[in-house]
Amino acid sequence: MYNTSYNMNEDITEDLFAKHITTEDLCMFKWRILKYMCDVSGIYETFPETLLFHRTDLKSTIDDKFSQQSSHHREKTIYKLVMDNVMNCLMKRDAIEIVSEYEYGDFKMILYGKKKLKDLCDEFKKYETGDLELLDKLLPKRV
């Protein structure tokens, strides 16, 4: 995971992440991001992670899981943990790549571009959602 400056106890945030964000959630997030990137092909070639986060409605999913359990700042940190986890996995699959980095408040944010995903968008558009097995088939992890 990329170094991010947290202004709170990282262990508590990572514990909340591990407790509330499931493997199924992460798989769903990956599919939503990949689908969004493919759906807007030709319109956008690069994607700020904040745009991906909001346009794929990950925020509402995460907010539902953490409704009363965290402060506003902790939620922002959890959002970043989720995005880092999802995007790092997609980079390990060579689906996406980092184009550049920028500062957004206290966080280092990333601008992503499609890598192998460019050639697989037609395939991804065939599926509304998928599971980890289908993701492994379409975008196997690099070893």
Secondary structure in CASP SS format (residue, H / E / C, confidence):
PFRMAT SS
TARGET T0000
AUTHOR 0000-0000-0000
METHOD secondary structure of the structure
MODEL  1
M C 1.00
Y C 1.00
N C 1.00
T C 1.00
S C 1.00
Y C 1.00
N C 1.00
M C 1.00
N C 1.00
E H 1.00
D H 1.00
I H 1.00
T H 1.00
E H 1.00
D H 1.00
L H 1.00
F H 1.00
A H 1.00
K H 1.00
H H 1.00
I C 1.00
T C 1.00
T H 1.00
E H 1.00
D H 1.00
L H 1.00
C H 1.00
M H 1.00
F H 1.00
K H 1.00
W H 1.00
R H 1.00
I H 1.00
L H 1.00
K H 1.00
Y H 1.00
M H 1.00
C H 1.00
D H 1.00
V C 1.00
S E 1.00
G C 1.00
I C 1.00
Y E 1.00
E C 1.00
T E 1.00
F E 1.00
P E 1.00
E H 1.00
T H 1.00
L H 1.00
L H 1.00
F H 1.00
H H 1.00
R H 1.00
T C 1.00
D C 1.00
L H 1.00
K H 1.00
S H 1.00
T H 1.00
I H 1.00
D H 1.00
D H 1.00
K H 1.00
F C 1.00
S C 1.00
Q C 1.00
Q C 1.00
S C 1.00
S C 1.00
H H 1.00
H H 1.00
R H 1.00
E H 1.00
K H 1.00
T H 1.00
I H 1.00
Y H 1.00
K H 1.00
L H 1.00
V H 1.00
M H 1.00
D H 1.00
N H 1.00
V H 1.00
M H 1.00
N H 1.00
C H 1.00
L H 1.00
M H 1.00
K H 1.00
R C 1.00
D C 1.00
A C 1.00
I E 1.00
E E 1.00
I E 1.00
V E 1.00
S E 1.00
E E 1.00
Y E 1.00
E E 1.00
Y E 1.00
G C 1.00
D C 1.00
F E 1.00
K E 1.00
M E 1.00
I E 1.00
L E 1.00
Y E 1.00
G E 1.00
K E 1.00
K C 1.00
K C 1.00
L H 1.00
K H 1.00
D H 1.00
L H 1.00
C H 1.00
D H 1.00
E H 1.00
F H 1.00
K C 1.00
K C 1.00
Y C 1.00
E C 1.00
T C 1.00
G C 1.00
D C 1.00
L H 1.00
E H 1.00
L H 1.00
L H 1.00
D H 1.00
K H 1.00
L H 1.00
L C 1.00
P C 1.00
K C 1.00
R C 1.00
V C 1.00
END
